[in-house]
Amino acid sequence: MQLLISLLFTMPVFASTQAQDSQTCQDRVERGGSIQMQMRPTESGDCFVSVGNFKINSMFYRNYLFAVDGNLMIFNSFGSGTVSETTGAREFYFFPRRNKYPTVTWNNEQRHLVVTSVTGDEFYFDYETAQPKGMDKAEIQVSPEISKTNKGGVEVLKYKGLVFDAGFRMGTAPTTLPKNKGTFTDETGKTCSVAIGDIFSYTDSGDPYVKYSDKNLAKFLKKKCPKLKFPAI
């Protein structure tokens, strides 16, 4: 959560219309329309892409973070106050992961930013709202209301792959709680709930990460959730 917050308040540089190579991750901040995009490599070899609206001048907003383990975090700020009472996060993880890093492309003609996740899925962010207006392999629903009661305000439906919904949590990422449960959904709509600690391990600082490669995750789910369909790797 602290990394996400730091990504959202970096000074901008000039925007590019070129897609980033999927094998590189460069420290860059760009603006187009109302969107501020930041790509940030880390010392551990991770890479994050964040998307937010730099024109919003209140503490009520929603931003997005893409990571190399297939994570899409939807971060909500509900005003001023303590982190536990005024922030919340919803997390989705998409599989299988085909690219090393997430990439970005500015489409000035269509007036949207394309973020291509490590699964190869494309997310389209509207220049005016800086919110998702579509996704190439799923339906994405975004509530205009920034509320503590709508689970982050974003739903991903009919995904043509395998998605893990870790849920919504106030004050911290839901995957930081290993005893909680999340839900896998395959492309046919079948679901299976598992403990977050079955899927994630934690760094010394407590940050969660997916502990399985795609092949090992498929083996785990074959035993734990035999009815699920794991996409071809």
C-alpha positions in Angstrom: 0.0 0.0 0.0 2.8 2.4 0.8 4.4 1.7 -2.6 1.2 2.5 -4.4 0.8 5.8 -2.5 4.4 6.8 -3.4 3.8 6.0 -7.1 0.9 8.5 -7.3 2.8 11.6 -6.3 5.8 11.8 -8.6 6.4 14.7 -10.9 5.5 14.1 -14.6 7.6 13.9 -17.7 6.6 14.1 -21.4 4.1 11.5 -22.6 5.1 9.0 -25.3 2.8 7.3 -27.8 5.0 4.2 -28.2 4.4 0.9 -26.4 7.1 -0.2 -24.0 9.0 -3.4 -24.7 7.5 -6.2 -22.5 11.0 -7.2 -21.5 12.0 -3.9 -20.0 10.8 -1.7 -17.1 11.8 1.9 -17.1 11.3 4.5 -14.3 8.9 6.9 -16.0 6.0 9.2 -15.3 3.7 10.4 -18.1 0.5 12.4 -18.5 -2.3 12.4 -21.2 -5.7 13.9 -20.8 -6.5 13.5 -17.1 -4.3 10.4 -16.7 -1.1 10.2 -14.9 0.8 6.9 -15.5 3.9 5.8 -13.6 6.1 2.8 -14.3 8.4 1.9 -11.5 11.1 -0.9 -11.3 12.1 -2.1 -7.9 15.4 -3.4 -6.5 13.8 -6.9 -6.2 13.2 -7.0 -9.9 9.5 -6.3 -9.7 7.8 -3.7 -11.9 4.7 -1.6 -11.2 2.4 0.5 -13.4 0.0 2.8 -11.7 -2.8 4.8 -13.3 -4.6 7.7 -11.7 -6.3 11.1 -12.3 -3.9 13.9 -11.6 -6.7 16.6 -12.0 -8.6 15.4 -8.9 -7.9 17.8 -6.0 -9.7 16.0 -3.2 -8.9 13.0 -1.1 -11.8 11.0 -2.6 -10.4 9.0 -5.6 -9.7 5.6 -7.1 -6.4 4.5 -8.6 -5.0 1.3 -10.2 -1.8 -0.7 -9.8 -0.6 -3.5 -12.1 2.3 -5.8 -11.0 4.4 -8.6 -12.5 2.6 -11.4 -10.6 -0.7 -10.7 -12.4 -2.0 -8.4 -9.7 -4.5 -5.6 -10.4 -5.0 -3.6 -7.2 -7.8 -1.0 -7.1 -6.9 1.6 -4.4 -9.6 3.8 -2.9 -9.1 6.9 -0.8 -12.2 8.0 1.2 -11.0 11.3 2.5 -8.5 12.5 5.2 -7.7 10.5 8.3 -6.0 7.3 9.3 -5.0 4.8 6.7 -7.2 2.1 8.4 -10.3 4.3 8.2 -9.9 6.2 4.9 -8.2 3.8 2.4 -9.2 0.5 1.0 -8.1 -2.0 -1.7 -9.6 -4.6 -4.0 -7.3 -7.1 -5.6 -7.6 -9.3 -8.7 -4.9 -11.7 -9.9 -5.0 -12.9 -13.5 -3.6 -16.2 -15.0 -1.6 -17.4 -16.9 1.1 -14.8 -16.9 2.8 -14.6 -20.3 4.9 -11.4 -20.3 7.7 -10.3 -18.0 6.4 -6.8 -17.3 3.2 -4.8 -17.8 3.4 -2.3 -20.7 1.6 0.9 -21.7 0.6 2.6 -25.0 -1.0 6.0 -25.4 -3.8 6.0 -28.0 -4.4 9.7 -28.8 -6.8 8.9 -31.6 -9.1 6.8 -29.4 -8.2 9.0 -26.4 -7.4 6.1 -24.0 -4.3 4.6 -22.4 -3.8 0.9 -23.0 -2.2 -1.0 -20.2 -1.2 -4.5 -21.2 -0.8 -6.7 -18.1 1.6 -9.6 -17.8 -1.2 -11.9 -18.9 -1.4 -10.0 -22.2 -4.8 -8.6 -21.3 -5.5 -5.0 -22.4 -7.1 -2.5 -20.1 -8.4 0.8 -21.6 -8.4 3.9 -19.5 -10.4 6.9 -20.6 -8.5 10.2 -21.0 -11.2 12.3 -19.4 -12.0 10.1 -16.3 -8.7 8.2 -15.9 -10.9 5.1 -15.2 -11.2 1.9 -17.1 -13.7 2.0 -19.9 -13.2 -1.5 -21.1 -11.0 -4.7 -21.3 -10.3 -6.9 -24.3 -10.9 -10.3 -22.6 -13.6 -9.4 -20.0 -16.4 -7.1 -19.0 -15.3 -4.5 -16.5 -17.8 -2.5 -14.4 -16.7 0.6 -12.6 -19.0 2.4 -10.2 -18.8 6.2 -10.3 -19.3 6.3 -6.5 -16.2 6.2 -4.2 -17.7 4.3 -1.3 -16.6 2.0 1.5 -19.6 -0.2 0.8 -19.1 -1.2 -2.9 -16.0 -3.4 -2.5 -13.6 -1.0 -4.3 -16.2 -0.1 -7.0 -14.8 -2.4 -9.7 -16.0 -5.8 -10.9 -14.4 -8.0 -13.6 -16.9 -10.3 -15.3 -16.7 -13.1 -17.9 -12.9 -13.1 -18.0 -11.5 -15.4 -20.7 -8.9 -17.0 -18.5 -8.5 -17.6 -14.7 -8.9 -14.8 -12.2 -8.5 -14.8 -8.4 -10.6 -12.3 -6.6 -8.9 -11.6 -3.2 -11.7 -9.3 -2.2 -11.8 -5.8 -0.6 -10.1 -4.7 2.6 -10.0 -1.4 4.5 -6.6 -0.1 5.5 -4.5 -2.8 3.8 -4.3 -5.1 0.8 -6.6 -8.1 1.3 -3.7 -10.5 0.4 -1.9 -9.5 3.5 -4.3 -11.6 5.5 -3.4 -15.3 4.9 -6.4 -16.7 6.8 -8.9 -14.9 4.7 -10.4 -16.5 1.6 -10.5 -15.5 -2.1 -12.2 -17.0 -5.1 -10.9 -18.4 -8.3 -13.2 -18.1 -11.4 -12.5 -19.8 -14.7 -13.6 -18.9 -18.1 -16.7 -21.1 -17.9 -17.8 -19.3 -14.7 -17.0 -22.1 -12.3 -15.7 -20.9 -8.9 -13.5 -22.3 -6.0 -12.7 -20.6 -2.7 -9.2 -21.1 -1.2 -7.3 -19.5 1.7 -5.1 -16.6 0.7 -2.2 -18.2 2.5 -2.5 -21.2 0.2 -1.6 -19.1 -2.8 0.6 -16.3 -1.3 3.9 -16.2 0.5 5.4 -13.1 2.2 8.6 -11.1 2.1 10.4 -10.2 5.3 8.6 -6.9 5.3 5.3 -8.7 5.0 4.5 -7.9 1.3 2.5 -10.7 -0.3 3.5 -12.4 -3.6 2.1 -15.4 -5.6 4.3 -18.3 -4.5 3.5 -20.5 -7.5 4.6 -20.5 -11.1 1.7 -21.0 -13.5 2.5 -24.7 -14.0 2.7 -25.3 -10.2 -0.5 -23.3 -9.6 -2.2 -25.5 -12.2 -1.0 -28.6 -10.3 -2.2 -27.1 -7.0 -5.7 -26.3 -8.4 -6.0 -29.7 -10.0 -6.1 -31.2 -6.5 -7.7 -28.3 -4.6 -10.3 -27.3 -7.2 -10.6 -30.1 -9.8 -13.6 -28.6 -11.5 -11.7 -25.4 -12.5 -10.3 -25.1 -16.0 -6.8 -23.7 -16.1 -6.0 -22.0 -19.4 -3.2 -23.4 -21.6 0.2 -22.2 -20.6 
